[in-house]
Amino acid sequence: MTAREPDVAPSLGPPSWLRTIADAAGRLRADHPERWLPPADGSARASAVLVLFGESDGEPDVLLTERAPGLRRHAGQAAFPGGVSDPGDGGPAGTALREGVEETGLNPAGVDVIATLPPLWISVTNYAVTPVLAWWREPCEVRVVDAAEVASVHRVPVRDLLDPANRISIRHPSGSVGPAFRTHGLLVWGFTAYVLSHLFEAAGIDEPWDRTLVMPLPTGPGPEPEGRGAL
């Protein structure tokens, strides 16, 4: 499979730390493990997530949600705002911004889209998910808009995600192992952790952490196993 070049916006003035991440995103190709690659027949449903970086009190952060516990899929998981594309979205960036508004009350006028990354496949839902990298130029208050869909909204400091003390590997019941973060009372794993970890590594800002610390995916209330494409 040949990956397309990400769509990179003109310089919009993000801070240097985010330019480092954006430059890394621009170099990424579909060099992911095979389980992350969408089916070649195009049967996967187009979706997008908003990977929104901002600053709070001068500290870099990223916007994450905790999905509602009553959802049929991915209940209780930490996630980027996002969902299935609608015909009127005009592409992945439109989908990601719309979902950001619907889930967190985000004002899209204060967001600059920097790049779209190659889509990744989540097998259990058969979604081809395009991560949309963006800069929160004018942060606004965010909140839970629909409690049936989102349990909580968080601006998670990047330094907390990079802290080796907050990093582990998670073993899915299928046997696959992938990166995870424990911070703000959230267990960030699966697709969301994979994207963040991949970006941090590609940008060269990752800190060494103990990859031998492997824990099983919690069962019961909380994150729902996503299937083969989860980790």
Phi, psi and omega in degrees: 000134179259125182279143175278160174290138175298150176275111185253130181282160174300165180304123182243011174080029175292158180295165186299324182295324179282329175298325176298316178292318181296319178297320178295319178298323180292341180264349184292144174234176179281061179263026182281161173305153186304326183295343179269351185274129180299151178305140182293341182278000177074017184282344182290146180282131181290131179216169178207153175233153180260110177265088192257112176261140177217196176223139174231118185054039178079002181256128177299140176214173179224144183274124177229153174241159169251120184289150184297145184291342183268003181290149180289326181241135172059033181300135175077000183279149169283139186205161166283151169302138180170174180175194184285142181289142173255152181304328183275002184289331181077018178125177184302320181298319178297319177298311183298317180292318178301315180295324177300319177295312185293329184267329188232357183074017181302143173267109185293342180294339180264012184243131175251119176285129182258317183199154168248133181267164177300143182294150177241150186259131170251109193293322187294331177255352184056045176258136168262105191258122178265116174285129180250111182276131185215157178250128180274081186297320179232087181300149178226170176293136176238157187199172172285121179270316182231105184294342177286342182248323185233131180272324181201160180234136187224141165256102188266122178301135179299323181298329177291323178291327181278344182297119181304333180292342182258009185246137176216176168249146180246132175261120177283153177306335178289346182105345180287151182234136180213170183289156177209161178231142174241110183198151178056031182073010181251146165255109181263115184217188175061220185304312184298314179294323180298314181296312180299313181298318181296318179294315181297318179294315181296328180279350180074022179253001177297143174255145180303134178220163187281097180283354177276351178278096185245127179239148177289151176297127179302147178246173183081209180302134181125210187301136177264132176306135183266351184097191190302328182274008189285326188240000000 
